[in-house]
Amino acid sequence: MERLYDVTAMGEMLIDFTLNGQSEQGNHLFEACPGGAPCNVLAMLNKLGRKTAFIGKVGEDQFGRLLKGTIDELGIETKGLILDKEIHTTLAFVHTFPDGDREFSFYRKPGADMMLTEEEVDYDLIRQSRIFHFGTLSMTDEPVRSATKKALEVAKEAGCLITFDPNLRPPLWNSLDEAKKQMEYGFQYCDMLKISDNEIQFVSGKEDYDEGICYLQDKYNIPLIFLTMGKDGSRAYYKDIRVERKGFQVKAIETTGAGDTFCGCSIHGLLTHGLEGLTEEILGDMLTYANAGAALITMKKGAIRSMPEPENITKLIEEK
């Protein structure tokens, strides 16, 4: 059956406030950047010519309308996006350190994205998709946790490939034990996992990345795992193949959206090649492309509107 969408993603959508200079009075100026990992991933996929849809909830307020308008503009299907009259859109303030790394302060007790219910999810969007993508921010609280779990069941029944990026944000969890439990729930469902170096150490309890991945493969039998290691590059693990590619050296301003860009490029590769018969060469090319995309986005502020153009990704690879 021909599916209408390449990828449907479900999860949080929020405003990232990033510091953008000072006023004449010496006050901090913040820029309101549309964000949220699942839509960042979809924005990259759209740049790569894929057809995408989003399921989630924002407040019926100025920020919610800004978010809906932004993803409409990018060509992401928004009929699965609910606007909540009662609860405001989630906000995050991002503090960027001199090396480009970040810490987050969230305003989300509650935020609209947490309040999506099972009944509000457009399951037909999932059934009409080749891939269903999710993270753990839609598993921190009820009712969205139950909605995400129901969506996973529907995706499995519909024969979608399932991709998962835990995207651990400790401040949003009541406890890290709960975060680990929900990450482990996600591992049971996914066909492709994108996980960061600190997340693999957290969830496996092992310092060595390869040992940590081995633990996940043995326990959950995940067919394809991508490990991101920041500027050091990334690795792919598929059956008994392990491939590593170095990162690209660029002048980074901030790292917001780098992991999501990598994830979007990886899912694009999965759509192109499928999950069967992946070779060391294909996996290496997928890593190189995703590393280049992730490097380029660190040179700009904001994520969703800053996704790199495919020709610029190719150019960076050719220049290496």
ChimeraX attribute file (.defattr): number of C-alpha atoms within 10 A of each C-alpha:
attribute: neighborCount
match mode: 1-to-1
recipient: residues
	/A:1	5
	/A:2	7
	/A:3	14
	/A:4	15
	/A:5	19
	/A:6	22
	/A:7	31
	/A:8	29
	/A:9	27
	/A:10	27
	/A:11	26
	/A:12	29
	/A:13	32
	/A:14	29
	/A:15	22
	/A:16	24
	/A:17	21
	/A:18	22
	/A:19	16
	/A:20	12
	/A:21	12
	/A:22	11
	/A:23	9
	/A:24	7
	/A:25	6
	/A:26	8
	/A:27	9
	/A:28	12
	/A:29	13
	/A:30	15
	/A:31	15
	/A:32	19
	/A:33	21
	/A:34	25
	/A:35	25
	/A:36	23
	/A:37	29
	/A:38	28
	/A:39	30
	/A:40	28
	/A:41	29
	/A:42	33
	/A:43	26
	/A:44	30
	/A:45	24
	/A:46	21
	/A:47	17
	/A:48	16
	/A:49	11
	/A:50	17
	/A:51	18
	/A:52	25
	/A:53	27
	/A:54	27
	/A:55	29
	/A:56	30
	/A:57	32
	/A:58	29
	/A:59	24
	/A:60	19
	/A:61	16
	/A:62	10
	/A:63	20
	/A:64	25
	/A:65	14
	/A:66	18
	/A:67	24
	/A:68	22
	/A:69	13
	/A:70	16
	/A:71	22
	/A:72	13
	/A:73	11
	/A:74	15
	/A:75	16
	/A:76	21
	/A:77	20
	/A:78	16
	/A:79	14
	/A:80	21
	/A:81	22
	/A:82	21
	/A:83	21
	/A:84	19
	/A:85	11
	/A:86	11
	/A:87	20
	/A:88	23
	/A:89	28
	/A:90	25
	/A:91	21
	/A:92	20
	/A:93	19
	/A:94	18
	/A:95	16
	/A:96	17
	/A:97	11
	/A:98	10
	/A:99	10
	/A:100	15
	/A:101	15
	/A:102	14
	/A:103	12
	/A:104	17
	/A:105	14
	/A:106	17
	/A:107	15
	/A:108	17
	/A:109	11
	/A:110	13
	/A:111	22
	/A:112	27
	/A:113	30
	/A:114	28
	/A:115	22
	/A:116	27
	/A:117	18
	/A:118	17
	/A:119	9
	/A:120	16
	/A:121	22
	/A:122	17
	/A:123	17
	/A:124	12
	/A:125	23
	/A:126	31
	/A:127	22
	/A:128	21
	/A:129	24
	/A:130	22
	/A:131	24
	/A:132	29
	/A:133	26
	/A:134	26
	/A:135	23
	/A:136	24
	/A:137	27
	/A:138	26
	/A:139	26
	/A:140	18
	/A:141	17
	/A:142	14
	/A:143	16
	/A:144	26
	/A:145	22
	/A:146	16
	/A:147	23
	/A:148	26
	/A:149	17
	/A:150	17
	/A:151	22
	/A:152	23
	/A:153	11
	/A:154	17
	/A:155	26
	/A:156	17
	/A:157	10
	/A:158	15
	/A:159	14
	/A:160	23
	/A:161	21
	/A:162	22
	/A:163	27
	/A:164	24
	/A:165	26
	/A:166	25
	/A:167	19
	/A:168	20
	/A:169	16
	/A:170	11
	/A:171	12
	/A:172	18
	/A:173	17
	/A:174	11
	/A:175	11
	/A:176	16
	/A:177	11
	/A:178	13
	/A:179	22
	/A:180	19
	/A:181	11
	/A:182	19
	/A:183	21
	/A:184	16
	/A:185	15
	/A:186	24
	/A:187	21
	/A:188	13
	/A:189	21
	/A:190	25
	/A:191	18
	/A:192	23
	/A:193	26
	/A:194	24
	/A:195	22
	/A:196	21
	/A:197	16
	/A:198	14
	/A:199	21
	/A:200	22
	/A:201	16
	/A:202	15
	/A:203	19
	/A:204	17
	/A:205	12
	/A:206	14
	/A:207	13
	/A:208	12
	/A:209	19
	/A:210	15
	/A:211	15
	/A:212	19
	/A:213	23
	/A:214	14
	/A:215	17
	/A:216	19
	/A:217	18
	/A:218	9
	/A:219	12
	/A:220	16
	/A:221	16
	/A:222	20
	/A:223	15
	/A:224	21
	/A:225	23
	/A:226	26
	/A:227	23
	/A:228	27
	/A:229	18
	/A:230	18
	/A:231	16
	/A:232	14
	/A:233	21
	/A:234	24
	/A:235	21
	/A:236	22
	/A:237	22
	/A:238	21
	/A:239	13
	/A:240	5
	/A:241	12
	/A:242	15
	/A:243	18
	/A:244	19
	/A:245	18
	/A:246	16
	/A:247	20
	/A:248	19
	/A:249	13
	/A:250	14
	/A:251	12
	/A:252	18
	/A:253	17
	/A:254	23
	/A:255	24
	/A:256	27
	/A:257	25
	/A:258	27
	/A:259	27
	/A:260	29
	/A:261	32
	/A:262	28
	/A:263	31
	/A:264	28
	/A:265	28
	/A:266	26
	/A:267	27
	/A:268	22
	/A:269	19
	/A:270	20
	/A:271	16
	/A:272	9
	/A:273	14
	/A:274	12
	/A:275	15
	/A:276	9
	/A:277	10
	/A:278	15
	/A:279	12
	/A:280	16
	/A:281	10
	/A:282	14
	/A:283	26
	/A:284	18
	/A:285	15
	/A:286	22
	/A:287	28
	/A:288	26
	/A:289	22
	/A:290	28
	/A:291	31
	/A:292	29
	/A:293	30
	/A:294	30
	/A:295	28
	/A:296	24
	/A:297	28
	/A:298	24
	/A:299	19
	/A:300	19
	/A:301	20
	/A:302	24
	/A:303	28
	/A:304	27
	/A:305	18
	/A:306	19
	/A:307	26
	/A:308	23
	/A:309	15
	/A:310	16
	/A:311	10
	/A:312	13
	/A:313	19
	/A:314	14
	/A:315	12
	/A:316	16
	/A:317	15
	/A:318	8
	/A:319	6
	/A:320	8
